[in-house]
């Protein structure tokens, strides 16, 4: 049976990362390692305060599984019954996938029945800030083809216009992180359309989603905080056109794959997203990218430094992960 290691790490952000719910300067993660002989499987997760998760709570949930993991053993199917969807299950599920790949010599994409991963274009995030500051960030990133703007505060119209002027050729996505009311959404929607915004994530608080059923949005709406697992999809059909699949929400690659397939079967578009972590957290999510309409896996680009070895970026293009990193 594998030996379990759990540790927390803190990675400095290049500057400040801000959304409607607050700002931070460090990315705090939990790393799981499973060692069996010479094979080592790893997974990384980011506890999400929005769902009541903390570093200590996630580490404790993982520690509670040590006797079973190191005794009888736990496979990915059993894991779903032991942990709820969320960060702890994500780290362990990804570590199990990685360990199986290392033991078998077969990459995760092949074991999962997926196409071989290819380079993918990621969105690049411009954090919530004053309009002029966001415009400077967009101007510095104007060579990146796809920008994602964090909104959700007074002055959002000015932010969108300032960024569009600073990066006239960039494709734009917007994420309000539950920061608007239905009235603000009604006011902002035509402004986003005029700026050429292609997607709007989670404009309203999740508990106000029903209001979207009578709103005809000119910009496609994408559920983020409202969507964690595939069982939530049916309720979202009258409210959103896309869903954001994140491993830290779904509880790992296993559920994320199932959620993506279920979403496609119901006619949803898909954005593959991430929390703010290192390349170890992004690598499993890259296996979903080939079936996504949009990819937002820019976490390592926003850090002051990444783990080694990390993912290889060519501008906003991400190369498939090497086995030394994951998978």
N, C-alpha and C positions, 0 to 999 in steps of 0.2 A: 504494500500500500504506500502511496506517496507521503512524503513528509511535508508538512504545511509551514510556510513562513508568511507572516502578515506584518506589514510595516506601513507607516504613514510617511509621506514626503511632502515638501513644500517647494514649489517652483516659482521663482520671481517672474512677474509679468513685465513685459516691456512697456513701462509707463503705468497706465491705469485702465482697467476694464470696467465699464459702467453700463448698466441696463436700467429699466424703469424701477426695479426693486432695490437698487443700490450699486455700490462700486467696490472693487477690491484690487489689490496690488500683488496678490500671490494666488497660485493655483494649488490648493491642498488636495492631495489624492491618497488613496489607499491602494497598495500593491500587494497582490497575492502571488506566491510562488509555490508550486507543487513539484517536488523532486522525487523521482523514482529511478534509482540507479544513476546512470549518467544523463538521463533525460530530465530537462527542466521546462516546465510550463509556467507561463506568467500571464497575469491579467491586471489591468488598472481600472479603477473606478473613481468617480468624483461624487461624493455625497451631496445631495441636492436639498438645500434648506427649504425650498418651496414645498417639498414633500415630507418635511420633518426629519430629514436625515442629517447626521453629524459624523465627523471623523470617528469619534469614540464609539458611537452607536453602531456604525458599520463594522468597525474592527471587532467589537464585542459580538455581533451577530456571526461573524466569520469564526471567531475563536470558539464559540459555542458548538460549532460543527467539527472541531478538531478530533474529538474521540471517534466520531463516525468516519471521518475522512481517513484518519490514520489507522483505523481498525478494520471494519468491514469494507470500507471504501464507499465512495459516492460517485455515481455516474451522472451525466447531464440530465437524464430523464428523472432520476430521483431528486436531483437538486431543485426542480420546480416545486416539489411537494415540501421541501425543507425551508425554502426562503421565498418571501414574496417578491414580486417585481421590484426592481430598484438597484441601487449601486452595489450592495453586497453580493447579490446573485450575479450581477454582471461580471465583477472581478473574478469570481470563482468559475463561472461558466466559461469565460474566455481562457482562463488558465487551464481548464480541462481540455478544451479544444486544442490549445497549444501543446499540452503534454501528449495528447493522442497523436498529434502530427509528428512530434519529435520521436515518439516510440515506434511509430509505424513507418516513418520515412515518407509519408504521403502528406502533401500540403493540405491545409484546412480547406481551401477552395475545392480541391478534388474530393476530399472526404464528405463535404457538404453537397456535392453534386452541382457545383456552380461552374460557370465559365471562368477561364483563367483571367485574373485581374489585369486590367489595362491602366495606363495613366489616366487620371481623372482631373477635371477642373473643379477647384473648390472656390466657393465664395470667400471673400475677405471682409472681415467685420470692421466697421467704423463705429466705435463706442459712442454711447449717448454723451453729448457735451453741448457746449454753446455752438450755435450755427457756424460761427467763424472757425472754431476749433475743429469741428467736423469737416468743414470745407478744406482746411489745411491737411487733415488726414486723407481725405479723398484725393486731393491734388497730389500728395506724395504717393498715392497708390493708383494713380490714373492709368498706369500701364496694365493694371490687373483688369481682366475682362469682366469680372462679376464682383460687385460690392454689396454688402449687406449692412443696412443702416439700423442701428438700435434707436428706437424712438420710445415715446410714452411719457412726455412731460410738456408743459407749456412751451410754445415756440416750435412745435414740430413742423408746421408748414414752412417756416423759415429754414429749418434744418434741411428739409428735402430740397428746397429750391437752391440753397447754398451748395449742397453736395452736387446736385445736377449741373450747376454752372461750373463747379471746380473739376468735374470729371464727365464731360459731355458725351464721351464715347462709351462709358461703362454701362453694362446692364445692372439694374438695381433690384434688390430685394429689400423688404422692410420687415422688422420685427418689433412689435409694440410691447411684447412681454406682459400682456394683460393690463396695459397702462391706460387704455381709453374707455370712455363711456360710449354708449350707442350714438349719442349726439356728436361726440368727437369723431367717431368713425364716419358718420354721415357727412361731416364737414371735410374730413381728410381724404375720403375716397376719391373725389374728383381731382384733388391736388396730386395724389399719387398717380392717377391715370395720366394726367397731363405731363408728369415727370417721366413717364414710361416705366413705372414700377411693375415688375412682372409677377410679384407674389407678396402677400401680406400675411405675416404670421401672427396668430393669437392677439387680435386687437382688443378683445374684451376679457375680463376675468372669466375663468372657466365656468363659474356658477351662474354666469349670465348668458351662456351660449344660446339659450332658447331664443333670445332676441334676434339672432342671426337668421332664424327660419323665415322671417318676414323682411329681410334686408337683401336687396339685389345688389351685390357688390360688383362694381365694374372691374375690380382687381381680384384675381383668384385668392381665396382665403385658405390658409393652412393651419391646421390644429397642431399646437405644440403642447402647452401645459394641459390641455384638455384630453390629450391622447397618450396612453402608456402602453396598453396591450391590445391585442386584436379584438378582445371581447367588447371594447369600447366603440368599435367602428360603426356598428349599425346605428347608434344614436347620433353619430356625427354626419350621416349622409345628407341630411337636409340643411346642414350648417356650413360645411367646408367642402372644398374641392380637392384638397391635398392634406396629407398628414406628415408630421415630422417624426421619423423613426430614429430614436436615440437609444443606444445600448444601455446607458445608465437609467433610462426610464423603463425600458422593457424588461431588463434583468438579464441581459447578455445577448450574444449572437444567436443562440437557439431561438429565443422568443422573437428577436428582431427579424430573423428570416421568416418565421411563421407570420408575423404581423405584416411584413412587406407583401408576402404572397396573398394574404387575405385582403389587404387593402387594394391590391391590383385587381383581384377577382371582383371586388365591389365597385370598381371604376374610379377609385381614388388615384390621384397623382401622389408622388412620394418625394419628400425631401429627406435625405439622410443627414442628420445633424449630430452635434456633439456638445458635451460640456467642455469647459476649459481645462485641458489636460495635455499630457505629452504624447509623443508618437506611439507609445505603447497602448494608449487608449484609442487612438485613431485607426491603428492597423486592422483590428477586426472589422470595424465599420466600413473600411474600404472594400470589403468583399460584397457589400450591399450596393455599392455605387453604380455598378453596371446596370442595375434595374431601376435606378432613380432618375427623376426628372431634374433634380437639383441636388448638389452636394455641398455641404457646409462642414468641412473637417479641417478648419484652419487653426485649431488650437495651438499647435507648435509654432505657427507663424507669429502668434501673439505673445509668446514667452520670451524672456530675456535669453534663455538657453534651453535646449532640449536634451533629453537623455541620449546617450551613445550606446549602441548605434541607434539612429533615428530614421525617420522617413526622409527620402530625398525629394526636395521640392525644386522645381524649375519654374520660378515665378509663382503662379497660382496652380501649376500642374503638379500633382502628387504621383510619384512612382509607386508601383506595388511594393509592399513590405518585403524585406529580405528575411529569411528564416532566423537569422541571428536576432532580429527584433521580435518577431512573432509569426507563428503560422507555418 
